[in-house]
Amino acid sequence: MPKVSVILPVFNGGKYISDSIRSILDQSFQDFEIIVIDDGSIDDTKDKISKFKDSKLIFFRFENNKGLIAALNFGLEKATGDYIARMDADDIACSNRLKNQVNFLEEKKDFVACGMAIERIPLKQHKYPPQLDQEIRAGLIFSNVFYHSTMMIRSKILKDYHLKYEYDFFLCEDYRLWTRLIQYGKMANLTKIGVKYRIHEQQITRKLDYDFNRRLQLVRNNYLVFFGVNLSYSELFLFNKFCEGGQLSKLDFFDLNLIMEKIYYEIPSAIKDEFSSVYIQFLFHYLSKNLVLCSRSYIYIYISTKTGKFSLMQFLKLIKRDVKTLIIN
């Protein structure tokens, strides 16, 4: 049995699939199998894959397109390794990616999964998601804090708790999985660059799916319930709208602070500081796009809540750093 099973689904990925597969086969860590699932491609994907003559590569092909979730779950069923590594057909794995993740999980037995930082290509931008377990637990309340194609998961956890990608959470199936997986152990993001993450026009766009926000809202709600936080439908709708950068009124922001206070009091003490930090980061990002909401009355309301860990002067200074003009009522 191999130590690692790399799952690589692909649909019409002939342009990049060879580079992706080669980057796995050339890994410094060699105790793995790579399971490639062609999800009914109609381009030259099959021909590109067939050129590889390596016993580590196991190739499956669907005659008809079944979708990413079906391909991922098929890969999970076929995997025999102790660890499951995800890989996208248009990305490139750095040479020590598998080695770094296996070493981490072998040493940290209480961790169920880990991701890594990425380099966006061709932009050559490095992205470093939250690293520590407590940061990740808090961050997942707001958004997905992992890059899917960098993930490595303990197979035993998936099997023991019957975890897989869920069709009801299409386009956020990975976010849903992480919020379930973290209930059974710790998670981390390694600081090293693990994958060169390609940005191009053929990637799936989530803006075209009008039901996407509803599914995201459900992921967040289920995760909050895990912490014992029960929001009303209107509270959850407003919280989700904020997380997705939707337009909010000043009255909405007043209500949002009450929601944040409610969440803050219910979540475990170990992640309260991290929750406050993530909220402030989201707040700065939002205020930088919505200057009219930067009012003295709002800032006072925010600072007065238990979620704020900065003084008023520090808060004003940080906002001024991110916006050109501060509107004071």
C-alpha positions, 0 to 999 in steps of 0.5 A: 500500500502506498503512503499517499494517494493523490487524487487528480480529477480532470475535465477538458484539461488537455492544455495543462494536465501533462504539467500537473501529472509530471509535477507529482511524478517528480516529487522528492517523496516517491511512496505514492499512487496518483489516481487520475479521473477523466470526467468525460473530457472531449478534448485531448485530455485522454491522449495526454494522460495515456502518454505517461507510462508510470506504474504509480499512475492509475487512470480512470475515465468516465464516458460521460461528464458526471461532475467534480464531486462525483469524480472526487468521491470516486477517487476517494473510493479507489484510494489505498494510501494512508493520506489523501492528497488533492491536486487540480489538473491545472496546477503544479505541485512543488517538488517537496510538497508531498514530503513536507506534508507527510513529515508534518502529519507523521509527526503531528498525530493529532492533526487530521489534515493540512494545507499549504501556501500557494504561488499564483501563476502567472502572477507570481503572487504568494498567498499564505492562509491562516496557519494555526489550528485556532486561527483556522477554526475561527477563520472557517466561521467566515470563509474557506481558509484552505486552497483545495489543491494543497490539501492532505487528509488522513484517510482513516478519518474520512473512512471512520466518520464517513466523510466525503464531498457532498452534492448539496454543497456544489461549488463549496463542497470543499469548504463544507468538508473542512468544517466537518473534518475539523470536528475530529482533530486539528488542522493546519496550513504549512508556511511553505509554498506547496502548489503553483496555483494557475489563474486562467479563464477556464476556471469554474466561476461561482458568480454564475451560480445563483444558488451558491450563496444559499449553500454557503449560508448553510455551510456557515450555519452548520459550522456555527451550530457545531459551536453551539451558536444558533442564529435566526434566519435573518441573522444568518442571512445578514452574516452571510451577506457580510462575509460575501461582501454584499452591500450593507446599510448602517442599520445592518452594521448595527445589527451585525455587531449584535450578531458578532457579539452573540457568536463571540460569547458562544464560541470556545474561549480558545478561539475568541482572540482569533475570531476577533482578529478575523472579524477585524480583517473582514471589517477593514476589507469591507470598509475600504469599499464602503466609505460611507459606513466609516462613521463615528457612531459605528466605530463607537458601537464596534469598539464597545463590543467585546469582540474589539481588541484595539483601542479607538485610536488604534482602530482609526489608524488601521482604517486610515491605512486601508482607505483614502478618506475617513468620513466622520459624521 
